[in-house]
Amino acid sequence: MPIIDIIGYAAGFLILVSIIPQIIKSWKTKSTKDLSLSRYLIYLTGVLLWLIYGIVIINGPMILINSINLVLASSVLYLKIRYG
């Protein structure tokens, strides 16, 4: 595996790990009043665009990481809408 792909997976992994505490806290407390809905809508749109870009250029790390990130960001958005 090329070193650039390893760097891509490592960077993506760190970004994924960074969103997990927010999901856990929102789920446990059933409170998302301090989260910005517009921030997560913009974030989710950006992740979706990165995923599309990764698919177009056929980049494994981008496709994998952004697919997982799309699910995680959608989870936060769902919790925000549900518990708002």
C-alpha distance (Angstrom), angle and dihedral (degrees) to the residues before:
residue distance angle dihedral
M1 . . .
P2 3.80 . .
I3 3.80 116.8 .
I4 3.81 90.4 -121.4
D5 3.81 89.7 61.1
I6 3.79 90.8 49.6
I7 3.80 89.1 52.4
G8 3.81 89.6 48.6
Y9 3.80 92.9 51.3
A10 3.83 91.6 46.0
A11 3.81 92.7 50.1
G12 3.78 91.9 46.4
F13 3.80 92.4 47.6
L14 3.81 91.1 54.1
I15 3.80 91.4 50.2
L16 3.79 91.0 49.1
V17 3.79 92.2 49.2
S18 3.81 90.3 50.8
I19 3.82 93.7 62.4
I20 3.81 96.8 46.8
P21 3.85 96.6 78.3
Q22 3.82 89.5 55.3
I23 3.79 91.6 52.0
I24 3.80 92.4 48.0
K25 3.81 93.8 47.1
S26 3.81 93.5 46.5
W27 3.78 92.0 47.6
K28 3.82 94.9 46.9
T29 3.81 96.9 44.2
K30 3.82 95.7 35.7
S31 3.80 85.9 -139.7
T32 3.79 128.7 118.0
K33 3.80 100.4 154.1
D34 3.82 90.9 119.8
L35 3.81 93.0 54.5
S36 3.78 120.6 93.4
L37 3.81 113.0 -124.1
S38 3.81 91.7 -159.4
R39 3.81 91.1 51.5
Y40 3.79 92.1 55.3
L41 3.81 93.0 43.8
I42 3.81 89.8 52.9
Y43 3.82 91.6 43.6
L44 3.80 92.1 49.4
T45 3.81 91.2 49.0
G46 3.81 90.5 50.6
V47 3.81 92.0 49.6
L48 3.81 90.5 49.3
L49 3.80 90.8 51.0
W50 3.83 91.3 48.5
L51 3.80 88.7 50.8
I52 3.79 92.0 51.4
Y53 3.81 89.8 47.3
G54 3.81 91.1 49.9
I55 3.80 90.7 50.7
V56 3.80 92.2 49.3
I57 3.81 93.8 50.7
I58 3.83 91.7 37.0
N59 3.80 96.2 -125.2
G60 3.81 112.2 165.0
P61 3.81 98.9 -158.2
M62 3.82 92.5 48.4
I63 3.79 93.0 47.7
L64 3.80 95.6 47.1
I65 3.80 98.2 41.9
N66 3.79 95.7 42.9
S67 3.81 91.9 46.7
I68 3.80 90.0 55.6
N69 3.81 91.3 40.9
L70 3.81 89.8 52.3
V71 3.81 89.8 56.5
L72 3.82 92.6 46.6
A73 3.80 94.7 45.7
S74 3.80 89.5 46.9
S75 3.81 88.0 53.2
V76 3.80 91.5 55.6
L77 3.81 90.7 46.4
Y78 3.81 90.7 49.6
L79 3.81 90.9 50.2
K80 3.81 90.4 47.5
I81 3.80 91.9 52.5
R82 3.81 93.1 43.2
Y83 3.81 99.1 44.8
G84 3.83 98.3 20.0
